[in-house]
Amino acid sequence: MSYQRFGTPKIYVDNLNWLMSSGHMSTSDITISGLSMASGYSAIEMFDMSPSNLQIISANGLTTQLDLRINTRVTTNSEQDSNFIAILGHNLHSAGAKFSLQLDDDSTIASPNTNQVTTLTNVVNASASATVNTGTTLGATITSTSATTITVQSSHGSRFSRGDILMIETSEGNEETVFVTGVSSDNLTVIRGFNGSTARTFTDGNEEIFFKHYTKPAEDGWSLATFTQTSDNQYIRLVIDPDGNNTDTYSSDIQIGAILIGETYSFPRSPELEITKQFTFDGLTKQTSVGGQTYANATYTKGANWFLEPFFNSSTATTPDNRFRSGRIAMDLSFNYMADTDVYSSVLNSGASVSSNSFINNLISKTNGGMFPMLFQYDDTVTTDEDAFLWCRLNNEPQFTQVANRVWSTKLNLVEEF
């Protein structure tokens, strides 16, 4: 446990809401296909940054792939700097689901960089599964290394979708990675030798097929992963599939609170020692009667639950834990002696630049001065799920004071977001 001990803090700031608020994107740039939202629920509300506003996707008993497509409208590779995905509030474990992230400059995600696959690096509850058995084998030999069609076992073609990354493996351990660009019955159209693998012939008759580059959350609750993508990244595709159980169907409908895709930023140094933390009860009002008695009324004492309680993960729980959590955390932090290159962007005096990795750009401009909440990590080396993170907003308009030549100091007030 971290006991919320401070080291060098790190923040995870959503890019999508900032892009929409600045007019670069619109809600129509986020689309869903395959699975459908349940009645009364909306795909765009999965991006409203409200983890307690659970959205339900109709999936129970189905095999269909969910394809969530995002057009960032950022067309220059050097300007696209998203490097994390967070799903705050989900039941992907109990729903029997796995997910992957794919990026491409092609809107159909049909021409990815064949030597670059978006590999998610686990931070919390997002341990990548190297391979997931599809439960099927090749249904016909592959005698040519240039063939672009593979046939799977009879009646098993429905298990696959465009965008799947597969590994074909022989009993001798030889393997090849392919990228599926189309499915017709039991025939898959693929890119051969994908991700730097070697195209091979397969004539054993018992070659197994595995899904690759998927993440299977070990628990319900929330997940956080980082990635690196330097090219082919205008379009973002979040894929959710059944996790490869015996029937290859989802175990229940999928529930998701909030999806964040954006940029991480590690502070240039730790805060000063005089950190102030308080637990506020701003939903509480008190009145004193003429007789001197005090009466209290609370409109709320704690934040709403996500799928489970905020930042709580469990492999068995299906309802929020009954812990007595109350109050809202507020913190005052001071950061001194920061180099001007860490504080300011070289491009603009104020405002956000997509590619600038500066204090003002990431903490202030991309949150619109606290308009959007962010995920705060007390120490960038500690990743325990329940007490190493805070969902919060910037609650002041920071002033920057030059304390030496090209060295600056500032103070921040952060308030927990319900």
C-alpha positions in Angstrom: 0.0 0.0 0.0 1.2 3.5 -0.7 -0.6 5.4 2.0 -0.8 8.2 -0.6 2.8 9.0 0.0 4.2 11.6 -2.4 7.1 11.0 -4.7 7.4 12.6 -8.1 3.7 12.9 -9.2 2.4 11.9 -12.5 -0.9 12.9 -14.2 -3.0 11.3 -16.9 -4.8 13.9 -18.9 -7.5 13.1 -21.5 -6.8 14.4 -25.0 -10.2 13.7 -26.5 -12.3 16.1 -24.4 -9.7 18.8 -24.9 -9.8 18.3 -28.7 -13.6 18.4 -28.7 -13.7 21.5 -26.5 -11.2 23.3 -28.8 -13.2 22.5 -32.0 -10.7 20.0 -33.4 -13.0 17.0 -32.8 -16.8 16.6 -32.5 -18.9 14.0 -30.9 -19.6 12.5 -34.4 -15.9 11.6 -34.6 -16.6 8.8 -32.1 -18.5 5.9 -33.5 -19.4 2.4 -32.4 -20.2 -0.7 -34.5 -20.6 -4.4 -33.9 -22.2 -4.5 -30.5 -25.0 -2.0 -29.7 -25.6 0.2 -26.7 -28.5 -0.9 -24.5 -31.7 1.1 -24.7 -31.2 4.5 -23.0 -27.4 4.4 -23.1 -25.0 6.2 -25.4 -21.5 5.6 -26.7 -20.5 9.2 -26.4 -21.3 9.2 -22.7 -18.4 6.7 -22.1 -16.2 9.7 -22.8 -18.0 12.2 -20.5 -15.3 11.8 -17.8 -17.9 10.7 -15.2 -16.9 7.1 -14.1 -20.1 6.7 -12.1 -22.3 7.2 -15.2 -22.1 3.6 -16.2 -23.1 2.9 -19.8 -24.3 -0.6 -20.8 -23.4 -2.4 -24.0 -25.7 -5.3 -25.0 -23.4 -8.3 -25.1 -24.6 -11.1 -22.9 -24.3 -14.5 -24.8 -23.1 -12.8 -28.0 -19.8 -13.4 -29.9 -19.8 -10.1 -31.8 -16.8 -7.8 -31.6 -17.2 -4.2 -30.4 -15.5 -1.7 -32.6 -15.2 1.8 -31.1 -13.6 4.2 -33.6 -12.2 7.6 -32.8 -11.0 10.2 -35.4 -8.7 12.6 -33.5 -8.4 14.8 -36.7 -4.7 15.2 -35.7 -3.0 14.3 -39.0 0.6 15.0 -38.2 2.5 12.2 -36.5 4.7 14.5 -34.5 1.7 16.2 -33.1 -0.2 13.1 -31.9 1.0 12.3 -28.4 -1.6 10.1 -26.8 0.2 7.4 -24.8 -2.3 6.0 -22.3 -5.8 4.5 -22.0 -7.8 4.4 -18.8 -11.1 2.7 -18.3 -12.6 4.0 -15.0 -15.4 1.7 -13.9 -15.9 -1.6 -15.8 -16.9 -5.2 -15.5 -14.8 -6.5 -18.3 -13.5 -9.4 -16.2 -16.9 -10.8 -15.2 -18.3 -10.0 -18.7 -15.7 -12.3 -20.1 -14.1 -9.7 -22.3 -10.6 -8.7 -23.6 -9.6 -5.5 -25.3 -6.9 -4.1 -27.6 -6.0 -0.7 -29.0 -5.1 -0.1 -32.6 -4.0 3.1 -34.3 -3.7 3.9 -38.0 -3.9 6.8 -40.4 -6.4 4.8 -42.4 -10.0 5.3 -41.2 -10.8 1.6 -41.8 -7.7 0.5 -39.8 -6.9 -1.7 -42.8 -3.3 -0.5 -43.5 -1.5 -0.4 -40.2 2.3 0.0 -40.0 3.2 -3.7 -40.4 6.2 -3.3 -38.1 4.5 -1.4 -35.3 1.7 -2.8 -33.1 0.2 -0.8 -30.3 1.3 -2.9 -27.3 -0.4 -1.9 -24.0 1.9 -1.8 -21.0 0.1 -2.6 -17.8 0.0 0.0 -15.0 -3.1 -1.2 -13.1 -5.3 -4.2 -14.0 -4.3 -4.4 -17.6 -1.8 -7.2 -17.8 -1.3 -8.0 -21.5 -2.0 -11.6 -22.5 0.7 -12.6 -24.9 -1.7 -15.1 -26.7 -5.3 -16.2 -26.3 -6.3 -19.5 -27.9 -9.0 -19.0 -30.4 -10.1 -22.6 -30.0 -9.7 -23.3 -33.7 -7.0 -24.5 -36.2 -6.3 -23.9 -39.8 -8.9 -25.6 -42.0 -6.6 -25.8 -45.1 -2.8 -25.8 -45.7 -0.9 -22.7 -46.6 1.7 -23.7 -49.2 2.7 -20.1 -50.2 4.4 -17.4 -48.2 2.7 -14.8 -50.3 -0.9 -16.1 -50.0 -3.2 -13.5 -48.6 -6.1 -15.8 -47.6 -6.2 -18.4 -44.8 -9.0 -20.8 -44.1 -10.0 -21.7 -40.5 -11.7 -24.7 -39.2 -15.2 -25.2 -40.6 -17.9 -22.9 -39.1 -15.3 -21.1 -37.0 -15.0 -18.0 -39.2 -17.5 -16.1 -37.1 -15.0 -16.0 -34.3 -12.9 -13.5 -36.2 -13.2 -9.9 -37.2 -11.4 -7.4 -39.3 -8.5 -5.9 -37.3 -7.7 -9.1 -35.4 -4.0 -9.9 -34.9 -3.5 -13.6 -35.0 -0.6 -16.0 -34.4 -0.5 -19.2 -36.4 1.7 -21.9 -34.6 2.8 -25.3 -35.7 3.4 -28.3 -33.4 7.2 -27.7 -33.9 6.9 -24.2 -32.5 7.2 -22.3 -35.7 4.9 -19.3 -35.9 3.8 -16.3 -37.9 1.7 -13.2 -37.1 -1.0 -12.0 -39.5 -3.4 -9.1 -39.5 -7.0 -9.7 -40.6 -8.3 -7.2 -43.1 -11.5 -9.1 -44.0 -13.7 -12.1 -43.2 -15.8 -14.1 -45.6 -17.4 -17.2 -44.1 -14.4 -19.3 -42.9 -11.9 -17.5 -45.1 -9.8 -14.7 -43.6 -8.0 -12.1 -45.8 -4.8 -11.2 -44.0 -1.5 -9.3 -44.2 1.2 -11.9 -44.0 4.4 -11.6 -41.9 2.9 -8.9 -39.7 4.8 -7.0 -37.0 8.2 -8.1 -38.3 7.3 -11.9 -38.3 8.4 -14.3 -41.0 5.8 -15.5 -43.5 5.8 -19.3 -43.5 4.1 -22.3 -45.1 1.8 -24.4 -42.9 1.2 -28.0 -44.0 1.0 -30.0 -40.7 -2.8 -30.0 -40.6 -2.9 -29.2 -36.9 -1.7 -25.6 -36.7 -3.3 -23.7 -33.8 -4.5 -20.1 -34.1 -4.1 -17.6 -31.3 -5.3 -14.0 -30.7 -2.3 -11.6 -30.0 -1.9 -8.2 -28.4 -5.0 -8.3 -26.3 -5.4 -7.3 -22.7 -7.6 -9.3 -20.3 -8.3 -7.4 -17.1 -7.8 -9.8 -14.2 -10.5 -8.0 -12.1 -13.5 -5.8 -12.4 -13.1 -2.2 -11.4 -10.8 0.0 -13.4 -7.8 -0.4 -15.7 -4.9 1.8 -16.8 -2.2 1.1 -19.5 0.3 3.0 -21.4 1.6 2.6 -25.0 4.0 4.2 -27.5 2.9 5.1 -31.0 5.1 7.3 -33.2 3.3 7.0 -36.5 0.0 6.0 -38.1 -2.0 7.4 -35.3 -4.8 9.7 -36.5 -7.5 7.1 -35.9 -7.8 5.2 -32.6 -9.7 1.9 -32.5 -10.7 0.2 -29.2 -11.6 -3.4 -29.8 -13.5 -5.5 -27.3 -14.0 -9.3 -27.9 -15.0 -12.3 -25.8 -12.0 -13.4 -23.8 -11.7 -16.8 -25.4 -13.7 -18.9 -23.0 -15.2 -22.3 -24.1 -18.2 -20.8 -25.9 -16.5 -17.6 -27.0 -19.4 -15.5 -25.9 -19.7 -12.7 -23.4 -20.8 -13.8 -19.9 -22.9 -10.7 -19.4 -23.6 -7.2 -20.7 -20.6 -4.9 -20.7 -20.6 -1.9 -18.4 -18.1 1.0 -18.8 -18.0 4.2 -16.8 -15.4 6.5 -18.5 -12.8 6.0 -21.1 -9.8 8.3 -21.2 -7.2 8.4 -24.0 -4.5 11.0 -23.7 -1.1 11.9 -22.5 0.9 11.2 -19.3 3.0 13.9 -17.7 5.5 13.3 -14.9 6.2 16.4 -12.8 9.8 17.6 -13.1 10.2 17.3 -9.3 8.5 16.3 -6.1 6.4 18.8 -4.3 7.8 20.7 -1.3 7.4 19.0 2.1 4.7 21.3 3.4 1.8 19.6 1.7 -1.6 20.4 3.0 -4.3 17.8 2.7 -7.8 18.1 4.1 -11.1 16.1 3.9 -13.9 18.5 3.1 -17.6 17.9 3.5 -19.0 20.5 1.2 -22.3 18.7 0.9 -22.9 19.3 4.6 -24.9 22.2 6.0 -25.4 23.0 9.7 -27.9 25.2 11.4 -28.2 26.2 15.1 -31.6 26.6 16.6 -32.7 29.4 19.0 -32.2 26.9 21.8 -28.6 26.2 20.8 -29.0 22.8 19.2 -27.2 22.1 16.0 -28.9 20.4 13.1 -27.0 19.0 10.1 -28.2 18.1 6.7 -26.0 16.3 4.1 -26.9 16.3 0.4 -23.9 14.0 -0.1 -21.0 12.8 2.0 -18.9 10.9 -0.6 -18.7 10.4 -4.3 -20.8 8.0 -6.3 -19.5 4.5 -7.0 -18.0 3.4 -10.3 -18.8 -0.2 -11.2 -17.2 -0.9 -7.8 -16.1 1.7 -5.4 -13.6 4.3 -6.9 -10.2 2.7 -7.5 -11.3 -0.6 -6.1 -10.6 -3.8 -8.2 -11.9 -7.3 -7.5 -12.1 -10.6 -9.4 -15.2 -11.7 -7.5 -17.2 -8.6 -6.5 -20.2 -7.7 -8.6 -21.5 -4.8 -6.4 -19.7 -1.9 -4.7 -17.9 -2.8 -1.5 -19.6 -1.6 1.7 -16.7 0.4 3.1 -17.3 3.6 5.1 -15.7 6.1 2.9 -16.6 9.8 3.2 -15.3 13.3 2.6 -13.7 14.9 -0.4 -9.9 15.2 -0.6 -8.4 18.6 -1.2 -4.6 19.3 -1.4 -2.3 22.2 -1.6 1.0 21.5 -3.3 4.0 23.7 -4.0 6.6 23.1 -6.7 9.8 25.1 -6.5 12.8 25.6 -8.7 11.4 24.3 -11.9 13.3 25.0 -15.1 11.6 27.2 -17.6 11.8 24.5 -20.2 9.7 22.3 -17.9 7.1 25.0 -17.2 6.6 26.6 -20.6 6.0 25.5 -24.2 8.5 26.9 -26.7 5.6 27.5 -29.2 3.0 29.5 -27.4 3.0 32.0 -24.5 -0.3 30.4 -23.2 -2.7 27.8 -24.4 -2.1 24.2 -25.4 0.1 22.7 -28.1 -0.7 19.1 -28.9 3.0 18.1 -28.9 4.4 20.2 -26.1 5.4 18.3 -23.0 5.3 21.2 -20.5 3.8 21.8 -17.1 1.4 24.5 -18.3 0.4 22.6 -21.5 -0.5 19.4 -19.8 -1.8 20.4 -16.3 -3.4 23.8 -17.1 -4.2 24.1 -20.8 -5.4 20.6 -21.6 -7.7 20.5 -18.6 -9.0 24.0 -19.5 -7.9 25.3 -16.1 -9.9 22.6 -14.3 -12.8 22.3 -16.7 -11.8 18.6 -17.1 -10.8 16.3 -14.3 -7.6 14.2 -14.5 -6.1 11.1 -13.0 -3.4 12.0 -10.5 -0.7 9.5 -9.3 1.0 10.5 -6.0 4.3 8.8 -7.0 5.1 7.7 -10.5 6.8 4.6 -9.2 3.9 3.3 -7.1 0.8 1.8 -8.9 -1.3 0.1 -6.2 -4.9 0.4 -7.3 -6.7 1.6 -4.2 -4.6 4.4 -2.7 -2.0 5.5 -5.3 -4.3 7.6 -7.5 -6.8 10.4 -7.2 -9.5 11.5 -9.6 -9.4 15.2 -9.2 -9.6 18.7 -10.8 -7.2 21.7 -10.7 -9.0 24.1 -8.4 -7.0 27.3 -8.7 -5.5 29.5 -11.3 -1.8 28.9 -10.7 0.6 31.8 -10.6 4.3 31.3 -11.6 7.0 33.2 -9.8 10.5 33.5 -11.2 12.8 32.7 -8.2 16.1 32.6 -10.1 17.3 33.0 -13.6 15.0 30.8 -15.8 13.7 29.0 -12.6 10.1 29.1 -11.6 7.8 28.2 -8.6 4.1 27.7 -8.3 1.3 26.4 -6.1 -1.5 24.1 -7.0 -4.8 23.3 -5.3 -6.3 19.9 -6.3 -9.8 18.7 -5.3 -11.2 15.2 -5.6 -13.8 14.9 -8.3 -17.0 13.0 -7.6 
